Amino acid sequence: LEINTAGLRRVGQFYPSSMMVKYAREQGLDMITIGSDAHRVEDLGKDIAKGLEYAKSFGFDAVYRFNKKQPIRLKI
């Protein structure tokens, strides 16, 4: 699941909605990424720290990045 910070810029909330993230977490999902969906240089990485806090609010303690399609866990 990707938590996308572009929603903050576009509609005032993260994508996906808190209801969907909560449901995914309740179903046992534990692998998430956070992205900024930047289409402009000034949006690159924007609000990632807020995205990490959003993830933590649902009980996530790590995010993942990928290297050659292999997940790498990063504790938050």
C-alpha positions as CSV (number, residue, x, y, z in Angstrom):
1,L,0.0,0.0,0.0
2,E,1.3,3.4,-0.8
3,I,0.5,6.4,1.4
4,N,0.6,9.3,-1.0
5,T,1.2,12.9,0.2
6,A,-0.1,14.5,-3.0
7,G,-3.6,14.3,-1.5
8,L,-2.6,16.9,1.0
9,R,-1.9,19.3,-1.9
10,R,-4.9,18.4,-3.9
11,V,-7.8,17.6,-1.5
12,G,-6.5,18.3,2.0
13,Q,-6.0,14.6,3.0
14,F,-3.6,11.7,2.3
15,Y,-4.4,9.1,-0.3
16,P,-5.8,6.6,0.5
17,S,-8.3,7.9,3.1
18,S,-7.8,7.1,6.7
19,M,-10.8,4.6,6.5
20,M,-8.9,2.6,3.9
21,V,-5.6,2.6,5.7
22,K,-7.3,1.6,8.9
23,Y,-9.1,-1.3,7.2
24,A,-5.9,-2.4,5.5
25,R,-4.1,-2.4,8.8
26,E,-6.9,-4.3,10.5
27,Q,-6.6,-7.0,7.8
28,G,-2.9,-7.5,8.6
29,L,-1.2,-5.4,6.0
30,D,2.2,-4.3,7.2
31,M,4.1,-3.4,4.1
32,I,3.7,0.2,3.1
33,T,5.5,2.9,1.1
34,I,5.2,6.6,1.2
35,G,5.4,8.7,-1.9
36,S,4.9,12.4,-2.8
37,D,3.6,11.8,-6.4
38,A,5.7,14.8,-7.6
39,H,5.1,16.1,-11.0
40,R,7.1,19.3,-10.2
41,V,10.5,19.5,-8.7
42,E,9.2,21.6,-5.8
43,D,6.8,18.7,-4.8
44,L,9.6,16.1,-4.7
45,G,9.5,14.5,-1.2
46,K,6.9,17.1,0.0
47,D,5.2,16.1,3.3
48,I,7.0,12.8,3.6
49,A,7.5,13.5,7.4
50,K,3.8,14.0,7.7
51,G,3.2,10.8,5.8
52,L,5.4,8.9,8.3
53,E,3.4,10.3,11.2
54,Y,0.2,9.4,9.4
55,A,1.5,5.8,9.0
56,K,2.5,5.6,12.7
57,S,-1.0,6.8,13.7
58,F,-2.3,3.4,12.4
59,G,0.4,1.4,14.1
60,F,2.9,1.0,11.3
61,D,6.4,0.9,12.6
62,A,8.2,0.6,9.2
63,V,8.0,1.6,5.6
64,Y,9.6,-0.1,2.7
65,R,11.7,0.9,-0.2
66,F,12.7,-1.3,-3.1
67,N,16.0,-2.2,-4.7
68,K,15.9,-4.4,-7.8
69,K,12.3,-5.4,-6.8
70,Q,13.5,-6.5,-3.3
71,P,11.8,-4.9,-0.3
72,I,14.0,-3.1,2.2
73,R,12.4,-2.4,5.6
74,L,13.0,1.0,7.1
75,K,12.0,1.4,10.7
76,I,10.1,4.6,11.5
